[in-house]
C-alpha cells in the first residue's frame, strides 16, 4: 500500500505493508545488521571477528590490558574481566554483565505497580518484561505490548487508567522485535482501540512463517532511522539487529519535573546462539552507541528490567531523585560494558569451536592408530 497517513494531530505514518545524578549512579551500587548469508542491516558492519573498542568512548573509562594466552592472543575471559571491572559495584551494570553471560536464566520477579518514571513516560510491567508508554499531546505511543492479549487487557489498560491516561488514545504500538513477550498484546490493542502496529519488515517476515499464537496482523513497517511523530513528540526508531534479525531500539525525548532529557530503550538483550548473529549484535551495539552520543542520550531503559536494575530503580524513584537519569557518559559506559561482553561471547564461541576441533582430531588420530577411541 505504501501510502502516508496525514491526519490532524497525527503523524505521517510509516511505510505500510497491507535524574539519577552521576554521583548517585555510582552510590547506588555501593548500597546494594541482519545476518542472512553475508548481508546485514547495518551498512559498514560486516560480520567478522571480535571488534576492538572504537575511539570516542568515555575517556575516563579504565582499560585492562588483556593477558596473553600461550598463543599470544586475547581470551574471552579478558573481555569478561574488562566488563566486570567497568561495572564495578554498580548494580545497573552488574545486572547487564549477568544478563549477557552465557547460560543466564531470566528471573520472573513480581510485577511493580504501574509507574510514571518521567513526566510523560509510564512503565507497565508484568515483572520480567515491560511495556513503555510515551504520553504525548496527540495520544500514546506504546513500546511493546507484553506477553498476551490478557496482559494487554489486565496490565496495560488498567495501568494507564490508574495513572490518569486513557488507553483509547493509544495510536501506535511499536514492537521492538518478533518475540511473543513483546508482540502478543498488540492485536488486542489494535482491535480494541484502533492502534496501528509497527515492526521492522524483517521481523514481520519472520512472523509470517511462524505458527505461534497472538501474532498481530502485519500493519506498518519500520524503516531504519524513521521518525514517528505524535503530538509534539518525535520518537526515532533505529535498526539494532542481533537479538532478532529485525530488532529496533527507540530514542525519544522525555521530561522530568519539566526538564528535557533524551532516552534510549535497548530493544533486545539476550545474545543469539549463532556466532555470526552475535557479530551482528556487536555491530549494532557499536553503531547505536554512536547514535546515542550524537543524540545526547542521558537515560537508559530496557524492556527486560532484570537486565538493568530496572525494577529496583522504579522502587527507588522519588520526587527529587530519578535513578533512570544516568548522564551521557554513563549511558555510553552501559554500551561499552555490553560491547565487552559481546566481544567475549564471540571469542568464547571461537574458543569452544577450536577445542571441539582439537578433540575431534585427537580422537581421529587415536582411532586410525588402532586405539580404543574411548
Residue, then its C-alpha position, 0 to 999 in steps of 0.5 A: x500500500x505504501x501510502x502516508x497517513x496525514x491526519x490532524x494531530x497525527x503523524x505521517x505514518x510509516x511505510x505500510x505493508x497491507x535524574x539519577x545524578x552521576x554521583x548517585x549512579x555510582x552510590x547506588x551500587x555501593x548500597x546494594x545488521x541482519x545476518x542472512x548469508x553475508x548481508x546485514x542491516x547495518x551498512x559498514x558492519x560486516x560480520x567478522x571477528x571480535x571488534x576492538x573498542x572504537x575511539x570516542x568512548x568515555x575517556x575516563x573509562x579504565x582499560x585492562x590490558x588483556x593477558x596473553x594466552x600461550x598463543x599470544x592472543x586475547x581470551x574471552x575471559x579478558x573481555x569478561x574481566x574488562x566488563x566486570x571491572x567497568x561495572x564495578x559495584x554498580x548494580x545497573x551494570x552488574x545486572x547487564x554483565x549477568x544478563x549477557x553471560x552465557x547460560x543466564x536464566x531470566x528471573x520472573x520477579x513480581x510485577x511493580x505497580x504501574x509507574x510514571x518514571x518521567x513526566x510523560x513516560x509510564x512503565x507497565x510491567x508484568x515483572x520480567x518484561x515491560x511495556x513503555x508508554x510515551x504520553x504525548x499531546x496527540x495520544x500514546x505511543x506504546x513500546x511493546x505490548x507484553x506477553x498476551x492479549x490478557x496482559x494487554x487487557x489486565x496490565x496495560x489498560x488498567x495501568x494507564x487508567x490508574x495513572x490518569x491516561x486513557x488507553x483509547x488514545x493509544x495510536x501506535x504500538x511499536x514492537x521492538x522485535x518478533x518475540x511473543x513477550x513483546x508482540x502478543x498484546x498488540x492485536x488486542x490493542x489494535x482491535x480494541x482501540x484502533x492502534x496501528x502496529x509497527x515492526x521492522x519488515x524483517x521481523x514481520x517476515x519472520x512472523x509470517x512463517x511462524x505458527x505461534x499464537x497472538x501474532x498481530x496482523x502485519x500493519x506498518x513497517x519500520x524503516x531504519x532511522x524513521x521518525x514517528x511523530x505524535x503530538x509534539x513528540x518525535x520518537x526515532x526508531x533505529x535498526x539494532x539487529x542481533x537479538x532478532x534479525x529485525x530488532x529496533x531500539x527507540x530514542x525519544x525525548x522525555x521530561x522530568x519535573x519539566x526538564x528535557x532529557x533524551x532516552x534510549x530503550x535497548x530493544x533486545x538483550x539476550x545474545x543469539x546462539x549463532x556466532x555470526x548473529x552475535x557479530x551482528x549484535x556487536x555491530x549494532x551495539x557499536x553503531x547505536x552507541x554512536x547514535x546515542x552520543x550524537x543524540x545526547x542520550x542521558x537515560x537508559x531503559x530496557x524492556x527486560x528490567x532484570x537486565x538493568x536494575x530496572x525494577x529496583x530503580x522504579x522502587x527507588x524513584x522519588x520526587x527529587x531523585x530519578x535513578x533512570x537519569x544516568x548522564x551521557x557518559x554513563x549511558x555510553x559506559x552501559x554500551x561499552x560494558x555490553x560491547x565487552x561482553x559481546x566481544x567475549x561471547x564471540x571469542x568464547x564461541x571461537x574458543x569452544x569451536x577450536x577445542x571441539x576441533x582439537x578433540x575431534x582430531x585427537x580422537x581421529x588420530x587415536x582411532x586410525x592408530x588402532x586405539x580404543x577411541x574411548 
